[in-house]
């Protein structure tokens, strides 16, 4: 859920942090931190969230009759 009320406060979603690599973020307030680091200056940035992709639908179980009017 992209815009839910209860958001996990971690640097991966913070507006003050930028990704350096998979194990580290650089924060303008704290310096180098881990992705799960939490601080009281957390400011949520919804553009840093990556939505989960759904599995593609399998249409092979349908016939041509199912798609005709």
PDB file of N, CA, C and O in Angstrom:
ATOM      1  N   UNK A   1       0.848  -1.178   0.000  1.00  0.00           N
ATOM      2  CA  UNK A   1       0.000   0.000   0.000  1.00  0.00           C
ATOM      3  C   UNK A   1       0.890   1.237   0.000  1.00  0.00           C
ATOM      4  O   UNK A   1       1.677   1.466   0.918  1.00  0.00           O
ATOM      5  N   UNK A   2       0.744   1.995  -1.022  1.00  0.00           N
ATOM      6  CA  UNK A   2       1.641   3.108  -1.255  1.00  0.00           C
ATOM      7  C   UNK A   2       1.376   4.299  -0.343  1.00  0.00           C
ATOM      8  O   UNK A   2       2.324   4.930   0.124  1.00  0.00           O
ATOM      9  N   UNK A   3       0.117   4.623  -0.078  1.00  0.00           N
ATOM     10  CA  UNK A   3      -0.212   5.816   0.699  1.00  0.00           C
ATOM     11  C   UNK A   3      -0.951   5.468   1.983  1.00  0.00           C
ATOM     12  O   UNK A   3      -1.928   6.134   2.326  1.00  0.00           O
ATOM     13  N   UNK A   4      -0.515   4.453   2.690  1.00  0.00           N
ATOM     14  CA  UNK A   4      -1.172   4.075   3.937  1.00  0.00           C
ATOM     15  C   UNK A   4      -0.769   5.035   5.063  1.00  0.00           C
ATOM     16  O   UNK A   4       0.240   5.733   4.961  1.00  0.00           O
ATOM     17  N   UNK A   5      -1.550   5.062   6.114  1.00  0.00           N
ATOM     18  CA  UNK A   5      -1.302   5.981   7.228  1.00  0.00           C
ATOM     19  C   UNK A   5      -0.117   5.546   8.077  1.00  0.00           C
ATOM     20  O   UNK A   5       0.698   6.379   8.477  1.00  0.00           O
ATOM     21  N   UNK A   6      -0.012   4.249   8.357  1.00  0.00           N
ATOM     22  CA  UNK A   6       1.053   3.719   9.208  1.00  0.00           C
ATOM     23  C   UNK A   6       2.224   3.297   8.321  1.00  0.00           C
ATOM     24  O   UNK A   6       2.127   2.296   7.612  1.00  0.00           O
ATOM     25  N   UNK A   7       3.320   4.041   8.351  1.00  0.00           N
ATOM     26  CA  UNK A   7       4.476   3.796   7.502  1.00  0.00           C
ATOM     27  C   UNK A   7       5.670   3.428   8.369  1.00  0.00           C
ATOM     28  O   UNK A   7       5.922   4.065   9.392  1.00  0.00           O
ATOM     29  N   UNK A   8       6.399   2.404   7.962  1.00  0.00           N
ATOM     30  CA  UNK A   8       7.614   2.020   8.673  1.00  0.00           C
ATOM     31  C   UNK A   8       8.647   3.117   8.502  1.00  0.00           C
ATOM     32  O   UNK A   8       8.983   3.491   7.379  1.00  0.00           O
ATOM     33  N   UNK A   9       9.150   3.630   9.609  1.00  0.00           N
ATOM     34  CA  UNK A   9      10.140   4.695   9.553  1.00  0.00           C
ATOM     35  C   UNK A   9      11.517   4.084   9.333  1.00  0.00           C
ATOM     36  O   UNK A   9      12.155   3.614  10.275  1.00  0.00           O
ATOM     37  N   UNK A  10      11.963   4.096   8.101  1.00  0.00           N
ATOM     38  CA  UNK A  10      13.307   3.617   7.793  1.00  0.00           C
ATOM     39  C   UNK A  10      13.897   4.510   6.700  1.00  0.00           C
ATOM     40  O   UNK A  10      13.166   5.159   5.952  1.00  0.00           O
ATOM     41  N   UNK A  11      15.205   4.532   6.621  1.00  0.00           N
ATOM     42  CA  UNK A  11      15.889   5.446   5.698  1.00  0.00           C
ATOM     43  C   UNK A  11      15.621   5.121   4.232  1.00  0.00           C
ATOM     44  O   UNK A  11      15.833   5.970   3.365  1.00  0.00           O
ATOM     45  N   UNK A  12      15.167   3.926   3.946  1.00  0.00           N
ATOM     46  CA  UNK A  12      14.873   3.573   2.556  1.00  0.00           C
ATOM     47  C   UNK A  12      13.726   4.409   1.999  1.00  0.00           C
ATOM     48  O   UNK A  12      13.641   4.589   0.784  1.00  0.00           O
ATOM     49  N   UNK A  13      12.838   4.925   2.855  1.00  0.00           N
ATOM     50  CA  UNK A  13      11.687   5.721   2.420  1.00  0.00           C
ATOM     51  C   UNK A  13      11.778   7.179   2.854  1.00  0.00           C
ATOM     52  O   UNK A  13      10.792   7.907   2.739  1.00  0.00           O
ATOM     53  N   UNK A  14      12.905   7.620   3.338  1.00  0.00           N
ATOM     54  CA  UNK A  14      13.043   8.969   3.882  1.00  0.00           C
ATOM     55  C   UNK A  14      13.496   9.959   2.811  1.00  0.00           C
ATOM     56  O   UNK A  14      14.288   9.617   1.933  1.00  0.00           O
ATOM     57  N   UNK A  15      12.991  11.178   2.891  1.00  0.00           N
ATOM     58  CA  UNK A  15      13.347  12.231   1.944  1.00  0.00           C
ATOM     59  C   UNK A  15      14.768  12.746   2.183  1.00  0.00           C
ATOM     60  O   UNK A  15      15.362  13.333   1.278  1.00  0.00           O
ATOM     61  N   UNK A  16      15.323  12.541   3.377  1.00  0.00           N
ATOM     62  CA  UNK A  16      16.660  13.029   3.707  1.00  0.00           C
ATOM     63  C   UNK A  16      17.760  12.059   3.313  1.00  0.00           C
ATOM     64  O   UNK A  16      18.936  12.416   3.389  1.00  0.00           O
ATOM     65  N   UNK A  17      17.420  10.837   2.892  1.00  0.00           N
ATOM     66  CA  UNK A  17      18.416   9.812   2.620  1.00  0.00           C
ATOM     67  C   UNK A  17      18.494   9.492   1.132  1.00  0.00           C
ATOM     68  O   UNK A  17      17.501   9.563   0.409  1.00  0.00           O
ATOM     69  N   UNK A  18      19.685   9.143   0.701  1.00  0.00           N
ATOM     70  CA  UNK A  18      19.912   8.717  -0.678  1.00  0.00           C
ATOM     71  C   UNK A  18      20.666   7.400  -0.667  1.00  0.00           C
ATOM     72  O   UNK A  18      21.501   7.164   0.205  1.00  0.00           O
ATOM     73  N   UNK A  19      20.376   6.551  -1.627  1.00  0.00           N
ATOM     74  CA  UNK A  19      20.961   5.217  -1.664  1.00  0.00           C
ATOM     75  C   UNK A  19      22.376   5.265  -2.219  1.00  0.00           C
ATOM     76  O   UNK A  19      22.615   5.809  -3.297  1.00  0.00           O
ATOM     77  N   UNK A  20      23.314   4.687  -1.470  1.00  0.00           N
ATOM     78  CA  UNK A  20      24.695   4.570  -1.928  1.00  0.00           C
ATOM     79  C   UNK A  20      24.888   3.212  -2.579  1.00  0.00           C
ATOM     80  O   UNK A  20      25.367   3.123  -3.709  1.00  0.00           O
ATOM     81  N   UNK A  21      24.513   2.153  -1.867  1.00  0.00           N
ATOM     82  CA  UNK A  21      24.513   0.785  -2.388  1.00  0.00           C
ATOM     83  C   UNK A  21      23.448   0.006  -1.624  1.00  0.00           C
ATOM     84  O   UNK A  21      22.646   0.605  -0.908  1.00  0.00           O
ATOM     85  N   UNK A  22      23.424  -1.324  -1.764  1.00  0.00           N
ATOM     86  CA  UNK A  22      22.378  -2.122  -1.124  1.00  0.00           C
ATOM     87  C   UNK A  22      22.477  -2.132   0.396  1.00  0.00           C
ATOM     88  O   UNK A  22      21.473  -2.360   1.070  1.00  0.00           O
ATOM     89  N   UNK A  23      23.656  -1.892   0.950  1.00  0.00           N
ATOM     90  CA  UNK A  23      23.837  -1.952   2.405  1.00  0.00           C
ATOM     91  C   UNK A  23      23.958  -0.594   3.080  1.00  0.00           C
ATOM     92  O   UNK A  23      24.059  -0.539   4.306  1.00  0.00           O
ATOM     93  N   UNK A  24      23.953   0.493   2.337  1.00  0.00           N
ATOM     94  CA  UNK A  24      24.181   1.794   2.968  1.00  0.00           C
ATOM     95  C   UNK A  24      23.382   2.910   2.285  1.00  0.00           C
ATOM     96  O   UNK A  24      23.153   2.899   1.075  1.00  0.00           O
ATOM     97  N   UNK A  25      22.977   3.860   3.106  1.00  0.00           N
ATOM     98  CA  UNK A  25      22.321   5.086   2.648  1.00  0.00           C
ATOM     99  C   UNK A  25      23.087   6.260   3.218  1.00  0.00           C
ATOM    100  O   UNK A  25      23.686   6.152   4.288  1.00  0.00           O
ATOM    101  N   UNK A  26      23.074   7.374   2.520  1.00  0.00           N
ATOM    102  CA  UNK A  26      23.690   8.597   3.029  1.00  0.00           C
ATOM    103  C   UNK A  26      22.567   9.551   3.411  1.00  0.00           C
ATOM    104  O   UNK A  26      21.716   9.896   2.591  1.00  0.00           O
ATOM    105  N   UNK A  27      22.581   9.966   4.660  1.00  0.00           N
ATOM    106  CA  UNK A  27      21.544  10.837   5.203  1.00  0.00           C
ATOM    107  C   UNK A  27      22.111  12.244   5.363  1.00  0.00           C
ATOM    108  O   UNK A  27      23.263  12.402   5.769  1.00  0.00           O
ATOM    109  N   UNK A  28      21.322  13.262   5.052  1.00  0.00           N
ATOM    110  CA  UNK A  28      21.785  14.638   5.207  1.00  0.00           C
ATOM    111  C   UNK A  28      21.876  15.025   6.674  1.00  0.00           C
ATOM    112  O   UNK A  28      22.556  15.993   7.014  1.00  0.00           O
ATOM    113  N   UNK A  29      21.204  14.288   7.545  1.00  0.00           N
ATOM    114  CA  UNK A  29      21.198  14.604   8.980  1.00  0.00           C
ATOM    115  C   UNK A  29      22.163  13.740   9.786  1.00  0.00           C
ATOM    116  O   UNK A  29      22.785  14.228  10.730  1.00  0.00           O
ATOM    117  N   UNK A  30      22.299  12.439   9.421  1.00  0.00           N
ATOM    118  CA  UNK A  30      23.069  11.500  10.228  1.00  0.00           C
ATOM    119  C   UNK A  30      24.329  10.963   9.555  1.00  0.00           C
ATOM    120  O   UNK A  30      25.170  10.377  10.236  1.00  0.00           O
ATOM    121  N   UNK A  31      24.489  11.139   8.258  1.00  0.00           N
ATOM    122  CA  UNK A  31      25.648  10.591   7.553  1.00  0.00           C
ATOM    123  C   UNK A  31      25.338   9.205   7.002  1.00  0.00           C
ATOM    124  O   UNK A  31      24.214   8.950   6.572  1.00  0.00           O
ATOM    125  N   UNK A  32      26.324   8.302   7.010  1.00  0.00           N
ATOM    126  CA  UNK A  32      26.141   6.952   6.488  1.00  0.00           C
ATOM    127  C   UNK A  32      25.333   6.116   7.485  1.00  0.00           C
ATOM    128  O   UNK A  32      25.683   6.030   8.662  1.00  0.00           O
ATOM    129  N   UNK A  33      24.250   5.505   7.003  1.00  0.00           N
ATOM    130  CA  UNK A  33      23.375   4.689   7.840  1.00  0.00           C
ATOM    131  C   UNK A  33      22.946   3.448   7.067  1.00  0.00           C
ATOM    132  O   UNK A  33      23.095   3.377   5.848  1.00  0.00           O
ATOM    133  N   UNK A  34      22.411   2.476   7.795  1.00  0.00           N
ATOM    134  CA  UNK A  34      21.891   1.262   7.166  1.00  0.00           C
ATOM    135  C   UNK A  34      20.484   1.534   6.621  1.00  0.00           C
ATOM    136  O   UNK A  34      19.857   2.512   7.026  1.00  0.00           O
ATOM    137  N   UNK A  35      19.974   0.691   5.710  1.00  0.00           N
ATOM    138  CA  UNK A  35      18.641   0.929   5.139  1.00  0.00           C
ATOM    139  C   UNK A  35      17.514   0.865   6.169  1.00  0.00           C
ATOM    140  O   UNK A  35      16.490   1.526   5.994  1.00  0.00           O
ATOM    141  N   UNK A  36      17.677   0.091   7.230  1.00  0.00           N
ATOM    142  CA  UNK A  36      16.636  -0.041   8.242  1.00  0.00           C
ATOM    143  C   UNK A  36      16.771   0.942   9.391  1.00  0.00           C
ATOM    144  O   UNK A  36      16.011   0.866  10.356  1.00  0.00           O
ATOM    145  N   UNK A  37      17.720   1.861   9.309  1.00  0.00           N
ATOM    146  CA  UNK A  37      17.949   2.826  10.391  1.00  0.00           C
ATOM    147  C   UNK A  37      16.724   3.720  10.590  1.00  0.00           C
ATOM    148  O   UNK A  37      16.061   4.100   9.625  1.00  0.00           O
ATOM    149  N   UNK A  38      16.432   4.048  11.838  1.00  0.00           N
ATOM    150  CA  UNK A  38      15.293   4.905  12.173  1.00  0.00           C
ATOM    151  C   UNK A  38      15.775   6.103  12.974  1.00  0.00           C
ATOM    152  O   UNK A  38      16.613   5.972  13.866  1.00  0.00           O
ATOM    153  N   UNK A  39      15.237   7.271  12.646  1.00  0.00           N
ATOM    154  CA  UNK A  39      15.538   8.448  13.456  1.00  0.00           C
ATOM    155  C   UNK A  39      14.291   9.325  13.528  1.00  0.00           C
ATOM    156  O   UNK A  39      13.334   9.107  12.785  1.00  0.00           O
ATOM    157  N   UNK A  40      14.299  10.296  14.401  1.00  0.00           N
ATOM    158  CA  UNK A  40      13.119  11.124  14.623  1.00  0.00           C
ATOM    159  C   UNK A  40      12.941  12.173  13.535  1.00  0.00           C
ATOM    160  O   UNK A  40      11.902  12.831  13.494  1.00  0.00           O
ATOM    161  N   UNK A  41      13.923  12.350  12.651  1.00  0.00           N
ATOM    162  CA  UNK A  41      13.817  13.330  11.568  1.00  0.00           C
ATOM    163  C   UNK A  41      13.234  12.716  10.291  1.00  0.00           C
ATOM    164  O   UNK A  41      13.330  13.308   9.216  1.00  0.00           O
ATOM    165  N   UNK A  42      12.643  11.557  10.409  1.00  0.00           N
ATOM    166  CA  UNK A  42      12.086  10.851   9.257  1.00  0.00           C
ATOM    167  C   UNK A  42      11.016  11.695   8.567  1.00  0.00           C
ATOM    168  O   UNK A  42      10.099  12.205   9.211  1.00  0.00           O
ATOM    169  N   UNK A  43      11.148  11.831   7.255  1.00  0.00           N
ATOM    170  CA  UNK A  43      10.151  12.520   6.436  1.00  0.00           C
ATOM    171  C   UNK A  43       9.847  11.606   5.253  1.00  0.00           C
ATOM    172  O   UNK A  43      10.718  11.335   4.427  1.00  0.00           O
ATOM    173  N   UNK A  44       8.616  11.140   5.181  1.00  0.00           N
ATOM    174  CA  UNK A  44       8.221  10.158   4.179  1.00  0.00           C
ATOM    175  C   UNK A  44       8.237  10.737   2.767  1.00  0.00           C
ATOM    176  O   UNK A  44       7.709  11.820   2.517  1.00  0.00           O
ATOM    177  N   UNK A  45       8.854   9.994   1.851  1.00  0.00           N
ATOM    178  CA  UNK A  45       8.880  10.345   0.434  1.00  0.00           C
ATOM    179  C   UNK A  45       8.220   9.209  -0.342  1.00  0.00           C
ATOM    180  O   UNK A  45       8.841   8.163  -0.528  1.00  0.00           O
ATOM    181  N   UNK A  46       6.970   9.382  -0.805  1.00  0.00           N
ATOM    182  CA  UNK A  46       6.257   8.285  -1.475  1.00  0.00           C
ATOM    183  C   UNK A  46       6.895   7.852  -2.792  1.00  0.00           C
ATOM    184  O   UNK A  46       6.618   6.749  -3.261  1.00  0.00           O
ATOM    185  N   UNK A  47       7.729   8.672  -3.395  1.00  0.00           N
ATOM    186  CA  UNK A  47       8.361   8.297  -4.655  1.00  0.00           C
ATOM    187  C   UNK A  47       9.488   7.285  -4.476  1.00  0.00           C
ATOM    188  O   UNK A  47       9.948   6.700  -5.456  1.00  0.00           O
ATOM    189  N   UNK A  48       9.933   7.071  -3.257  1.00  0.00           N
ATOM    190  CA  UNK A  48      10.980   6.085  -2.997  1.00  0.00           C
ATOM    191  C   UNK A  48      10.426   4.685  -2.782  1.00  0.00           C
ATOM    192  O   UNK A  48      11.195   3.725  -2.730  1.00  0.00           O
ATOM    193  N   UNK A  49       9.123   4.547  -2.656  1.00  0.00           N
ATOM    194  CA  UNK A  49       8.511   3.231  -2.510  1.00  0.00           C
ATOM    195  C   UNK A  49       8.443   2.542  -3.863  1.00  0.00           C
ATOM    196  O   UNK A  49       8.105   3.167  -4.868  1.00  0.00           O
ATOM    197  N   UNK A  50       8.764   1.260  -3.889  1.00  0.00           N
ATOM    198  CA  UNK A  50       8.653   0.467  -5.108  1.00  0.00           C
ATOM    199  C   UNK A  50       7.476  -0.477  -4.918  1.00  0.00           C
ATOM    200  O   UNK A  50       7.548  -1.367  -4.072  1.00  0.00           O
ATOM    201  N   UNK A  51       6.386  -0.314  -5.679  1.00  0.00           N
ATOM    202  CA  UNK A  51       5.231  -1.184  -5.500  1.00  0.00           C
ATOM    203  C   UNK A  51       5.541  -2.617  -5.906  1.00  0.00           C
ATOM    204  O   UNK A  51       6.372  -2.863  -6.780  1.00  0.00           O
ATOM    205  N   UNK A  52       4.866  -3.553  -5.261  1.00  0.00           N
ATOM    206  CA  UNK A  52       5.046  -4.960  -5.549  1.00  0.00           C
ATOM    207  C   UNK A  52       4.315  -5.292  -6.842  1.00  0.00           C
ATOM    208  O   UNK A  52       3.164  -4.898  -7.032  1.00  0.00           O
ATOM    209  N   UNK A  53       4.992  -6.021  -7.734  1.00  0.00           N
ATOM    210  CA  UNK A  53       4.364  -6.412  -8.993  1.00  0.00           C
ATOM    211  C   UNK A  53       3.532  -7.662  -8.777  1.00  0.00           C
ATOM    212  O   UNK A  53       3.960  -8.595  -8.097  1.00  0.00           O
ATOM    213  N   UNK A  54       2.349  -7.678  -9.355  1.00  0.00           N
ATOM    214  CA  UNK A  54       1.491  -8.852  -9.292  1.00  0.00           C
ATOM    215  C   UNK A  54       1.924  -9.862 -10.345  1.00  0.00           C
ATOM    216  O   UNK A  54       2.516  -9.498 -11.360  1.00  0.00           O
ATOM    217  N   UNK A  55       1.625 -11.135 -10.097  1.00  0.00           N
ATOM    218  CA  UNK A  55       1.910 -12.167 -11.074  1.00  0.00           C
ATOM    219  C   UNK A  55       1.008 -11.987 -12.293  1.00  0.00           C
ATOM    220  O   UNK A  55      -0.161 -11.631 -12.141  1.00  0.00           O
ATOM    221  N   UNK A  56       1.524 -12.223 -13.490  1.00  0.00           N
ATOM    222  CA  UNK A  56       0.673 -12.085 -14.674  1.00  0.00           C
ATOM    223  C   UNK A  56      -0.430 -13.142 -14.677  1.00  0.00           C
ATOM    224  O   UNK A  56      -0.240 -14.258 -14.195  1.00  0.00           O
ATOM    225  N   UNK A  57      -1.571 -12.773 -15.222  1.00  0.00           N
ATOM    226  CA  UNK A  57      -2.716 -13.671 -15.280  1.00  0.00           C
ATOM    227  C   UNK A  57      -2.492 -14.713 -16.365  1.00  0.00           C
ATOM    228  O   UNK A  57      -2.028 -14.393 -17.459  1.00  0.00           O
ATOM    229  N   UNK A  58      -2.825 -15.961 -16.055  1.00  0.00           N
ATOM    230  CA  UNK A  58      -2.677 -17.058 -17.000  1.00  0.00           C
ATOM    231  C   UNK A  58      -3.966 -17.198 -17.804  1.00  0.00           C
ATOM    232  O   UNK A  58      -4.985 -17.642 -17.277  1.00  0.00           O
ATOM    233  N   UNK A  59      -3.920 -16.818 -19.085  1.00  0.00           N
ATOM    234  CA  UNK A  59      -5.092 -16.879 -19.948  1.00  0.00           C
ATOM    235  C   UNK A  59      -5.169 -18.183 -20.733  1.00  0.00           C
ATOM    236  O   UNK A  59      -6.091 -18.366 -21.527  1.00  0.00           O
ATOM    237  N   UNK A  60      -4.222 -19.087 -20.526  1.00  0.00           N
ATOM    238  CA  UNK A  60      -4.215 -20.328 -21.302  1.00  0.00           C
ATOM    239  C   UNK A  60      -5.389 -21.244 -20.953  1.00  0.00           C
ATOM    240  O   UNK A  60      -5.729 -22.121 -21.746  1.00  0.00           O
ATOM    241  N   UNK A  61      -6.004 -21.068 -19.811  1.00  0.00           N
ATOM    242  CA  UNK A  61      -7.117 -21.926 -19.416  1.00  0.00           C
ATOM    243  C   UNK A  61      -8.428 -21.513 -20.068  1.00  0.00           C
ATOM    244  O   UNK A  61      -9.430 -22.212 -19.917  1.00  0.00           O
ATOM    245  N   UNK A  62      -8.450 -20.379 -20.799  1.00  0.00           N
ATOM    246  CA  UNK A  62      -9.657 -19.903 -21.463  1.00  0.00           C
ATOM    247  C   UNK A  62      -9.647 -20.279 -22.945  1.00  0.00           C
ATOM    248  O   UNK A  62      -8.585 -20.406 -23.554  1.00  0.00           O
ATOM    249  N   UNK A  63     -10.820 -20.453 -23.508  1.00  0.00           N
ATOM    250  CA  UNK A  63     -10.966 -20.748 -24.938  1.00  0.00           C
ATOM    251  C   UNK A  63     -11.331 -19.469 -25.683  1.00  0.00           C
ATOM    252  O   UNK A  63     -11.562 -18.426 -25.072  1.00  0.00           O
ATOM    253  N   UNK A  64     -11.380 -19.562 -27.013  1.00  0.00           N
ATOM    254  CA  UNK A  64     -11.795 -18.416 -27.833  1.00  0.00           C
ATOM    255  C   UNK A  64     -13.254 -18.056 -27.578  1.00  0.00           C
ATOM    256  O   UNK A  64     -13.648 -16.903 -27.752  1.00  0.00           O
ATOM    257  N   UNK A  65     -14.048 -19.021 -27.174  1.00  0.00           N
ATOM    258  CA  UNK A  65     -15.468 -18.776 -26.885  1.00  0.00           C
ATOM    259  C   UNK A  65     -15.615 -17.839 -25.694  1.00  0.00           C
ATOM    260  O   UNK A  65     -16.555 -17.045 -25.642  1.00  0.00           O
ATOM    261  N   UNK A  66     -14.717 -17.922 -24.757  1.00  0.00           N
ATOM    262  CA  UNK A  66     -14.782 -17.059 -23.567  1.00  0.00           C
ATOM    263  C   UNK A  66     -14.538 -15.589 -23.914  1.00  0.00           C
ATOM    264  O   UNK A  66     -14.985 -14.703 -23.184  1.00  0.00           O
ATOM    265  N   UNK A  67     -13.847 -15.322 -25.002  1.00  0.00           N
ATOM    266  CA  UNK A  67     -13.523 -13.946 -25.381  1.00  0.00           C
ATOM    267  C   UNK A  67     -14.422 -13.392 -26.487  1.00  0.00           C
ATOM    268  O   UNK A  67     -14.186 -12.287 -26.976  1.00  0.00           O
ATOM    269  N   UNK A  68     -15.418 -14.124 -26.874  1.00  0.00           N
ATOM    270  CA  UNK A  68     -16.325 -13.653 -27.923  1.00  0.00           C
ATOM    271  C   UNK A  68     -17.613 -13.117 -27.303  1.00  0.00           C
ATOM    272  O   UNK A  68     -17.971 -13.455 -26.175  1.00  0.00           O
ATOM    273  N   UNK A  69     -18.295 -12.274 -28.072  1.00  0.00           N
ATOM    274  CA  UNK A  69     -19.550 -11.694 -27.603  1.00  0.00           C
ATOM    275  C   UNK A  69     -20.734 -12.401 -28.193  1.00  0.00           C
ATOM    276  O   UNK A  69     -21.875 -12.041 -27.904  1.00  0.00           O
TER     277      UNK A  69
END
